[in-house]
Amino acid sequence: MAGSAQASVQADPMLVRCLTLHQTVLDHSPAGLTKEEIYTRVDGYAGRFREAQFLDEEQRERELAALERRFSDDKQYLRAAGIPLLESEDVTGEHRYRIPADEYGLPDLQLTDQERLALDAAQLQFASDSIRGLQHALWALAPQGAEPGEGPARSTAHASLGTEAELDHLLEIGMLGMGAPVSFSYTARGRFQPEKRRVVPLALGARGHWYLIAEDLDRKAQRIFRLDRMHGPIQPLGRSALSAEEARRAAACQPDQVDAETILNGLTPGQQRRDALASVVEVHSRPAPDPGRLRPVTAETRRDTIALKTDRVINMAAYLLATGGARPSELLNRYGITAEQLQRDLLSLEQSGPNVGMSRYVTVDPEVPLDRKSFVEEYLGADDPVTLSIPGGASAEALHRPVSLTKPGALSLLIALSLMIAEADQQDPLAQAARSLKAKVLSIVPESIASAAESLSLQPPAGPDHAAQARRAVKDGCAVQLDYTDADGTSSRRTVEPVQLLYDGPYTYLRAWCRKAAGERLFRMDRISSLHPQPEDPRSDEARALLDQQPALPQVDRSPDSLSGVVLRFAPFAAAEAERYAPEAQRREKADGSVFIRTHFRSAEAAVRTCLETGGDIELIRPEELRQKVRRRAEQELSGD
C-alpha cells in the first residue's frame, strides 16, 4: 500500500469491531447468531475468545467476562446509531442476535412538497459553512431533494451556529437529555480557574452564544451557563453521586415548565457591559503572561466518542453505496470532519466486515494510503470519487439505507428548522411547513435529542428593531439608509442594498451592495445606530447578482496600514474563538487550555475595541503600550468619562 513505509494513521480498532459486528449479524439475519458464533466470526473478539479456551478456569472466566463487557458496549453503540440489533431466545434456550431487514433504516416520513422545500431552505441557510452532519441529515430524509427551481430565496444565511466547543457541548447535553443530572468544569467571567459544577439541565438557548439553563445542585438555585465556558466532558451523575435531598430536588425539576426565552431575555445588556469592562480591567492590570514560542497554525482534530464515530461511519457507508460514490471534499463538508478523521473512517471501513476468502469484505476505491502526507497531497489533492463495494448477501441491500440522521445531523437539522420558524412570519407557508417537518423529525430521533431540541430558545443576536427592518428590506428588494460605526470607531451614513442577513456565531451581519464602496460589504448589526428602508429605491442589478454568489465570510483584510504583530491571549473558554481572528501563528497552553495567537488588525483602535467588546475573554499581550491603552479605556468607560 502506498506510503506504508512511513505509516502515521491507522484504522480505529473499536470502530472496526463495531462495523464488523454490524455487518456480520446483518449478513446472518433473519436466523441470527449466538454469542459464541459472533465471538468466532468478528475480529476483535475472535483472538481473545480463542486464547481464553487455553486458560485455566479462573482466568478463562475473567477473560470471558471482559469479552462480555466489550460485546455489551458494542451492542449499545450500534443501537444508539439506529441499528435494530435484537436479542431473542431460540428453542434450545440459546440467545440469538439478529438485525431484521424490515426494521432496518429510517422510516419514510412521507414529506409533502412544502416540507421538501423547508428542507431545501434549511440547507440554503447554512450554504456558507458546514454544519456538522446537516448535509447527511438532509439527504437521509429526502434523497431527491426539492424540485429544481422551486427552492426558496436565500434571504438569511448562517456562517456558523457557534464555535466547535459550543456545538460539541450542545451535542453532549443533547445526547444526555434534559432533567438528567450532570457535572462539568466551568469558568465564570472574572475567574481564571475552572470549578466543578453539578446541575440538572432544564433548557438550552442561543442569544449570540449558546446557554444552558439549569438547576445548580450546590447553590440550590437556577443558574445560566455559557456553553463555551465549559471544559472537558459533560459527565452524567448517577444516584450514588447525589445525596438523598439532591436526588429529590433533581427529580422535582420540570424542564417542560421552564420559559427559556423569558429567562434569556432577562440578561441585562447594561449590567453585562459593566461586568465585561470590569473583567477587561482585571486581566489587563496584571503582568502580561509570556506567550512563549508561537508556531504556524495547524488544524486540530475533534476527538469523537466511539458512539459518534459508529453513528457517522455507518451512515457514511450508506451514502457512498446509495449514491455510487462521493469526492473526499464532499465527505469532509457533509460530515464536518477533518482530513485525519476522514482517513481513519475510510481505513476503518476498509478493514471491517468478516473476511471473504483472502479478500476484504468491504472494498474502498481508490485504496486509502496509510501515511497522512500521501492522503492529504495525493488522495485529497486528486479528489477522485470514493466508492464502496461489498459482496452480495443479506446486508447488500440494507446497507444502502441510512439508519439515522446521525446525532450531530439530527440536532443541527432541528436547530436549523427552529431558526427558520423563529425568524419567519408565522403565517408564512414555509414556516408552517418547517413546523410540521420538525414534528416529524422529532418522532424519529432519540428521546434525549428530542428533549434538547424541544427545550431550545433561539433568537438572533441582532437588536430586534434593526433586524426586523433589515429583513423587510431584503424581502421587499429595496435600499436602506444606515448610520454605521466601523471597527475603527469611524461613523458614516451610507445607502446600501441589502440582500441577506448573515449570522456568524455571536454576531449578525447585513450583507449588502454598498453604493459608497461600489462593492459587496458586511455590516455588523450591533454597529448600526439607525436603519431606514427606502421603499421607492429598488435593488440594483449588482445587488441581485450577489444572491447567486456565496457570501464572503467576515474577515480582516491586510493592507499597508494594518497593525501587525499583535499578540492576543484567549481564555480557556474562549480558545475556540481564536480562529475567527486570522491567526498567523499560535500556541495552546497545556496547563489551562488558553491560546496565544499573533495576528493583525486594520488599526490600533480596532484592536482596542475588540478587547473591550469581549470583556476580558481576549487579552491583548503585545505591544505593551496598546495593552495599557485597553486598560485605560475600560477604566474610563466604567467611570463614565
N, C-alpha and C positions, 0 to 999 in steps of 0.2 A: 504494500500500500504506500502511496506517495507520502513522503515525509516521515516514515516510520522510524528513521534513524534518529530523529530529534522530536519524538512524540512529547507533547505537552498537555494535551487534552484527552480525557478518557470518558467513556460512557459512564453513566451513573448506575452503579450496580443495583441499588434499591429500585430505581426506576425500571431497569431491565427486568428485574424479577417480577415486578407488578405487571408490566406489559406482557411478559411471558405467561404468567398465571391467567391473565385475562384471555389471551389468545388460546391457550391450552384448554381451558374449561369450555370456552365458546365452541371450539372445534369438536368437543366430545359431548355436546348437548344434542338432543334432549335427555339422553340416558344419564349423563353426568359422570363424575369421577369421585372415587372415595378419596379420603385424605391421603392414604398411603399411595394411591395411584398418582395423585398430584405431586407428592414428595419425590417420586421416582422419575417424573417427567419434566419437572421445572428446575432449570439451573438456578442455583441459589438455595434450593432445598436439597437437591439430589445428592451432592457430595457430602453434605453434613449428615444426611439420613443414612447413606451407605456406611460412613465411618462409625456411626452410632451402633451399628449391628455388631461391631467387633469390640465393644467396650464391655466392662463388667456391668452388672445390673444397676448399681447405684449411679455410675457415670452415664449409662445409657438413658436412664430416666431423666437425669439432669439435662442431657443434650436434647432429648425429645421434648422436654418442657420448654426449652429455649426455642426450639423449632416451632412449637405450637404458638408461642408468643409472636414470633415473626409472621407466621401464617395469619394469625388473628389481626395483626396490624395491617397486613396487605389486603385482607378482605375489607377492612374498614376504609382504606384508601380508595379501593375500587368502587365500593358502594357510595362513598362520598362524591365520586366523579360521575355518578349516574348509572353505573353498571348494575343491572339487576341480578346480582350473584345470590342465588337461592340455595338453601340447605334443607334437605329432606331425608327421611329415613326410609330405606328400601325394605323389602320383605324379609331380608336376612338380618335386619336390625342395624345395618351399616348406614352411616351418614354419607350422602352423596351431594356433590355440589354441581350446579348447572346454571347456565345463563340462557333462559328461554328467548328464542329469536323473536317471538311475537311481542315480547315486552322490551326488546332492545331498541334504543334510540328515542329521540324526542317525539312526543306526540304531535300530531298535526293540529295546530291551533286554528286552522281554517280562517286565515286572515282575510278580512274584507279588502276591497281596493283602497279604501281610505286608510286602513291600518297599514297597508303596504307603503302608502305614501308617507305615513308618520314614521315608519322605519327609515325611509329614504331621507326624511328631514333630519332624523337623529344622526344619520351618517354625515349629512352636509354640515350640521352644526359643528362637527369636530374634524372637518376636512383638512384643517391646517395642522393637525397634530395626531399622534397615535394615542388613543385612549386604550389602556391595557385590556385586550380581549374583546373590545367593542366590535371590531370588524368581523370576528368569528361569530359573535352572537347574531349579528345582522344576517350573515349567510345561513346560519343554522336555522333561523326562523323562516327565512324566505330566500331559498337559493336563487330564485329567478329575479328577486328584487322588484322594484316598481316598474310599471310600463314605461318604455323610453319616452322622454319628452313630457311626462306628466308630473315630474318632481316639483316640489315647492321651491319658491325663490329662496335664496340663501341670505335672509335678512339678518340673521345672527350667526356667530361662529364662536367656537371656544378653542383657544390655543392650548389651554390645559384646564383641568379641573382642580389642580393644585400640585404641590410637589410630590415626588415619588414617596417621600416619607409619609406625607399625609394620606395618600391613597393606599399605601400598604397598611397603615394603622386602621384606615376606614375598612379595608377588607378583613383585617383580623377581627375587628369588632363585629363586622357583618357576619362572619363565619361563626362567632360565638353567640350572637343574638342579644337582643335587649333583655334586661332583667336577670342576666346570669352574672354573679359577682366575679370581678376580675381585679388584677393588680398590674401596675406598671410603674416605671420610674418617670418622674415629671419634674421639669424645671420651670418654676413660675417666673414671671417677669421680675427682674431685680435680683434673682438668685443666681448663684454661679455653680451650684452643685445640685444634681437631681435628688429627689427624695421619693421614697416608695409611697404610692397612693393605692388604697383599696376602695373600690367603688362598685356600685350597681349601675350599669348603663341604662339610661332612660330614653334618650333621643339623640339624633345627630342633626347637624345643621351647618349651612355654609353662609357666611357673611364675609366674602373675600377669602378668609381662611376657613378651615373646617373645625367644628367644635363638637365636643361630646358633653351633653348634659347628663349628670349622674348624681346619685346619692352617695356622698362621701361617708364611708362607714366609720372612719376615725374621727371626723369632725362633726358627725351627726347632723349634716345639713346638705342641701343640694348645692352643687358646685358646677362651674363651667370650665372645661379643659380644652385648650387648643391642641389639635392632634399633632402639629409639627413640634410641639414641646415635649412630646412623649419620647422615651428612649427604650430601645431594646424591644423584646417581645411583650405582647399583652397576654398575661397568663390567667387561665380560669382558676378560680378559688373554690376548692372543694369544701364540703361542710366541716371537715376537720380543721380547716384554717379559720373558721369563724366561731365566735362564742355563741352561746345559745341566744343571747339578746340580738347579736348581729344577724344571725340566721333568721330570726323573727322579723327584723327590720327589712332584710333583703326580700323575704317572702311577701312582705306587705307592699313593696314597691309596685306601682301600676303604670308601666310605660305608656299604655294607651291613653292615659289621662293627663299626660304632660303636654302643655302647649308650647312647643319648641319655638314657634315663630314669635310669640309674645316675649318669651324669655330672652331670645337673642336680640329682639328689637329693643330690649331694655338696656343693652350695652350702651352706656352714655359716651358719645364721642368726645365731649369736652373733658370728662374725667380720664378717659383713655389717653387723650393727648397729654394731659399733665403727668400722668403716670409714665408715659413714654419719655417725655422730656427729662423727668427726674432720673430715669434709668440711663439716659444718654449722659447726663452729668456724672452719674456714679461711675460708669465704665470708663469715661474719658478723663476722670480725675486721678485714677490710679496710674502707676508706671506702665507704659506700653509694654505688652508682652513681646518676647522675641519671636518673630515669625519663623526663624530657622531657615533652612535651605528650601527654597521653592523650586519645584520641578515641573516640567511640561505636563499639561493636563492630559490625563488618560481616562477613558470611560470606566466606571465602576460597575461591577456585576451585582445585580439584585439577587439575593440568596433566597430562592423559593423553598418552601417546605416540600417534602416528598408528595404530600397530598395535592398541592397545587401543580407540581410537575406532572403527576399522573393525569390529573384533570386536563391539563393543557395538551400533553402529547397524544393521548388517545383521540382527542378531538382534532388535533393537527393531522394525524394519520387519516382520519375520516375525510377531512377536507382534501388532502392530496389524492386519496383514492377516488373520491366522488368527482373531482374536477379534472382529473388526469394530470395533475401536477401544478406547481406554482414556483415562481422565481424566489430565490432566497431573500431578495429585497422585500418582496411581498410578505413573506412569512415573518420577517423582522417587524414589519409595520403592523401586520394583522394581530400578532400576539404580544406586541410591546415588549420584546426581549432583546438582549444584547447578542452580538455575534458569537460570543463564547457559549451563551445559553443555547443558541440555535445549533451550534456544533455538537454540544453534548446531547441535545434532543435527538438529532439525526443519528448520531452514533448509537444512542440507546435503542432507537428503532431498528438499526441495522443488526444489533446483537440480540434482539428479543425474539421470542417465539421458540417452539420446540424445533429441534434440528430435523431436517428432512434429508436423510442420507448424509452426504458430505457437504450439502449446500445450506445456505441460510434460509430461514423461514421467510423473513422479510428482506427484500432487496431494495436498497436506496440507490438511485441513479441520478446524477453521477455519484460514484463512490466518495465517501467523505474522508478527507485527509485527517490524520491524527494531530499534526502539529498546527498550532494556531496561525503561524505566518502563512503557510500554504492555503489554509482555509480562508483567511482574510484576503490575501493578494490574488489567489488563483480562483478559488471557489466562488467567493463573493464578487471578485472582480469580473469574472466571466458572466455571473448572474444567469447561468443557464437554468431552465426549468428543472426542479427536483421532482422526480416521480417515485412512487412506491409500487411494488408488485408483491403479491402473496400467492401461494398455490391455492387451488380450489379446495373447498371444504366448507364445513358448516359456517365458518367465520367469514368466508369470502364476501358474501353479500352484506352481511350485517355490519362489517367493519366500515362500509362506505357511509354509514349513517352517523351523524353527530349524536352523542349520548347526553350532552348538556350544552349550555351556553358557555361553559367554564365559569367558575365563580367570579373571577375579575370581570369577565364579559357580562354576566348577569347583573352584577351590581352597577357596572358602567352604563348598561342599557337602561336600567331603571332610573339612574341619575339623569341620563340624557332625556328620557321621557318626562321626568319630573320637572326638569328645567323648561322643556317646551311648554308644559302645562302652566308653569308659574309665569312665563313671560308672555304668553299669548292671550288675546281676548278670549274670555271663557265661552263666548258664543261662536268662536271660530270653529268650523267643522274639523280642521286639522287637530285642534286642541281636544275636541271631543273624541276623535279617533285615537289620539295619544292616550287618553284616559282609559278607553276600552282595551287598547293594546297592553297598557300597563297592568290592568287587571288580569289579562290572560297570562302575561309573563309571570306575575306573582303566583299564579296557580301551579307553575311547573318548576319553580326554584326551591332550594332548601328552605325550611322554615326560618332558620337563622338569617339568611339573606333577605327573605321577605319581611321579617320583623324590622331589620335595619332599614330597608327601603321605605317601609311604611312610616317609620319614625322621622324621616328626613324633612327638614325645613330648609328650603332653598330660596335665596334671594340674591340677585347680582349685587356686587359691592358699590355700584354707582348710586348717586343720590336719586331718589325716585322721580323728582320733577324733571331733571335733565334727561334721565333715561327714557321717560315716557315721551317727552318731546322729540328726542332723537329718534326713537323707534317709529314715531308717527311720520317724521320727515323721511325716514328710509322707506316706509311703506308708500307714502304719497309721491316719492320721487322728486322732492323739491329741495332747494338750497336752504341753508341756515346761516344766520349771522351769530358769531360767538365771540365772547371775550375770553382770552386764553392766556395763562401764565405758564411758560415753559420751564424745563428743568433748571435753567439758569436764573429763574425769577423774573424774566423779561415778559411784560404783558403786551398784548396786541389785540386788535379787533380785526376779524377777517371773515370773509364769506367762503363757505365750503359747501360741497355737495356730498352729503352722507350716502354711503352705500351699504354699511354694515356696522353692527356692534360686535366687537371682538372682546371676549372675556379671557383674560390670561391670569389665572391664579387670583391674587388679591386685587387686581386692577381691571377696570373696564375701559376700553378704548373705542372712540368713534373713528371708524375707517372712512376716509372721505377724499374726494378730489379737492385739493386746495387751490383756489384761483390765484392766491398771492404767490405760492411757490410753483404753480403750474405743474403739479405732480401729486402723487398719492402721499397722504400723510396719516399718521395715527395720533389722535388727540386723547390724552388721558382724561377721563370724565371728571375726576376729582379736581382737575386743574382748570375746568371750565367754570367761570363765575356767572356767566349768563349765556343763554342759548335761545334764539328767536327764529322759528321757522319762517320762511319766505314762500308762502304757497303759490304766489304768482311767478316764481322764478324756478323753472323746471330744471331737472338734472340734464347735464350736457352729455354728448356722445362720449367724451373722455371718461366721465364718471361711470356711464353704463358699461364701458369696456372693462372696468375694474371687476365687475361681477363675474366675468369669465376667467378671472385670474385668482390664484391663491393669495390670500392676504400676506403681506410682509410682516413677520413677527417683530415685536418691539426689540430694538437694539440700539446700541450707542455707536454711531459711526465715528471712525477715526479721521481726524483732519490735522493739518499742520498746527492748528491752535489747540489740539487736545492736550489735556493734562495727563502725562504718562507717569508710570512708576508709582501709582497709588497702591498701597498695601492695606488690605482690609482683613479683619478677623470676623468670621461668622460664628456666633454662639452655637453650641451643640444642637440646639433645637432649630436653628436657622441654617444649618450647614447645607441642606438641600437647595436653599435659595442661591447658593454661590454661582451655580451655572447660569443664572439669569444675568450675571454681571460680566460676561465675556472674559473669563479668567485667562490670562496668558501663561501663568504658572501658579501652582498651588501646593499645599501640604496639609494633610489631615493630622491633627494632634491625637495620638493614640490614647493618651491618658483620659481625655474627656470627649473626644469626637468633634471638637471645633475645627474649623477650616480657615486657613490663611490663603489669600489669593493676591496676585499682582495683576492690576488691570489699568484701565484708563477711563477718564471722564471728559466730557466735552468742555468742562471748565471746573475751576475750584469751587464755584458756587454750587454747581450740580452735585459735586461730591459731598459738600456740607449738607445740602438739603436731603440727600439720600439718607445720611446717617440720622438726621433729625426725624425723618419720616418713619424710620424703622425702630425707633425707640430703644437703642442700645443693643438690639439684636445684631446689628452690624457696627463694628468698632473700627474707626479709622486709625491705623497704626503709623503709617508714613505717608507724606512728610510730616514731621513733628509740628511745624507751625500750623499746618492745616488741622491737625488733631486738636490743638489748643483752640483754634477758631471754632471748631464744632462745640467744644465745651462751653466757650463764652456765649455763643449764640443760644444754646439751650438754656443757660442761666438767665440771659436777657429775656427770653420768651416766658420763662417761669415767673420772673419778677414783673412782667408786664411792660417792660421798657421798649 
